Amino acid sequence: MTKAQRRVGVLEAKTHLSQLLREVERGDDVILLRAGKPVARITRLERAKPRQSSFGLFKGQIKMSDDFDADSDELADLFGIPR
């Protein structure tokens, strides 16, 4: 489906801005002309989808041992941490 593209001069755009915005809300584009040359496009903004919270997204899918933060000689050696 192609969008309709209405071409209007700056003076007409200033005079009929509310009408042009209604057309844009319907999905049409408006090309603004200065001295007959295209200089800008008014186009409808796509609404951003609400972000899904990541809190609880992986609930029940990640397992961690009770001593995950215990000191480890092996890890200390890997990272060159003196013991």
N, C-alpha and C positions, 0 to 999 in steps of 0.2 A: 504494500500500500504506500503510495507516494503522498507526501505532504503537499498541501497547497502552499504556494509561496506568493504572498501579496507583496508588491513593491510600492513603497510610499515615500514621498519626500519628507524632509524634516519638518516643514511647516504643517503638513497634513498629520504627521505623527504626533506633533505637539497638540494639535487641535482635537484629535480623535484617539488619544492614548488609551482611554478606558475601553473603547470598542476594540482596539487592536489587541489589548491584553485578553479580552474575552475570546478573540479568534485564536490567540496563542494557547489559551487554556484548552481549547477544543482540539489542539494538536497541529494547527497551521503554523507556518513560519512567516515572519514579516521581515522583508529586506528593506533597510533604510537607505535612502538615496540622498546624496548631496550633489547638487548640480547635475542630476541625472546619472551619477555613478554610485554603485553600491559601496557602502562604507561599514555597514553593521547588519547583524541578523538578530532578531528577537525570536527566541525559541523556548519552548516549554522545558522546564527543569523536571527531570525524573526524580521522584521522591526516593530518598535513600531508605533501604530496608532497615528496620530496627535491628540492632545488634543483639545477638543471643548472648546472654551472660555465660561466661566460661566457668563460673562457680558451680560446682557439682556436675559439670559436663562428663567427667570421667569417674564419677562416684561408683565405687564397687569394682572398678576395672584395674586399679593400681594397687599392688600389694607391696608393703614395706615391712621389713623385719623390725622387731622391737628394739634391736640394738644397732640400727642403721647409723647412728651418730657416735657409736663407741670408738675409742681410740684404736687404731690399727697400725701395728708395726709395718705391715706390708704396704699400706698406703703412705705412711711416713717415708718409707724407703723410695717409693715411686716418685714422690714429689720432692725428695731431697730434704726433708724436714729432720733436723737433728733430734734425737730422743734422749 
